[in-house]
C-alpha cells in the first residue's frame, strides 16, 4: 500500500507526514489522543477519522495479529457461544469425533469445515490452516 500518512493541522492547513518509523507511529498515536474527543464535523474530527484509518494500516503492516489455529478458533467460538462439546455433535458428527478433533487426534475434513463455517461462522481461511495433531 505504499507510504502511510498522518495529517497534522497547523493554522488550518494540512501537512501530510508519512509514518515511516516507530517514532512516527508514536507521534501519530499522541496526536490521536489529542483529537479523540474533538467535536463531530470539526476539522479535528475529520483529522481523527483519517488518522485512525492510517494508524490502523500501519498497525496491520507492522504488528500483524496471527489467526488462531483451527482448533483454537473452534474453542474460542464455543466459549463465545457458550457451547459444550456435545453441542458440536450435529455440526461435526458423533461426540467421540468432536472429542478427537478438539483433542487434536483427528484432522478436520472438508465437510466439517463447511459445517463449522455455516453453523459457527468461523472463516474457512482459519479452518483450513495447518495444525499439529497430538
Secondary structure, 3 states (H helix, E strand, C coil): CCCEEEEEEECCEEEEEEECCHHHHHHHHHHHHHHCCCCCCCHHHHHHHHHHHHHHHHHHHHCCCCCCCHHHHHHHHHHHCCCCHHHHHHHHCCHHHHHHHHCCCCCCCHHHHHHHHHHHCCCHHHHCCCCCCC
